[in-house]
Amino acid sequence: MPHIESGDMRPLMVFSPERMEALPDVPTAEELGYELAGQVIGWSALYGPPDLPEEVVNTWTDVMEQVSEDETWLSRADDRGSISTIGSVDMETYAKEQYEFYRTLAEQFGYLE
C-alpha cells in the first residue's frame, strides 16, 4: 500500500470479492470481467491434529476471536491491503470450497488430469 499511497504505483484491480475500503475507486477483477481471477484470493488458517483436546481447540478459538478484534492486527492487515476474515467464515467449509476451486482451476489449466 505505501507504493500506491506515494503515487509510485497505480492499482488496476483488486483480487477480492468486494472493493477494498482503502481503494474504493479500484474495481475488482470480477467487475472487469475476470470472473475466475476475482475468486483467487490469499488466505491462511491455523490447523492442528484431528485428536486435539477440546480445551486446546477452545483456547485457540478464543485467541483467534481476540485477534479478530485486535486494533494492531486490523491495522497491520489494512496496511498490507489485506482483509481479515477471522471469525467471519466457517473455516472448515471455506477450506473445502477453496480446495475445490483451486483443484478445478488446476484441471482446467491442464495441471491435473
Buried (B, 14 or more C-beta within 10 A) or exposed (E): BEEBEEEEEEBEBBBBEEBBEBBEEBBBBBBEEBEEBBBBBEEEEEEEEEEEEEEEEEEEEEEBEEBBEBEEBBEEBBEEBBBBBBEEEEBEEBBEEBEEBEEEBEEEEEEEE
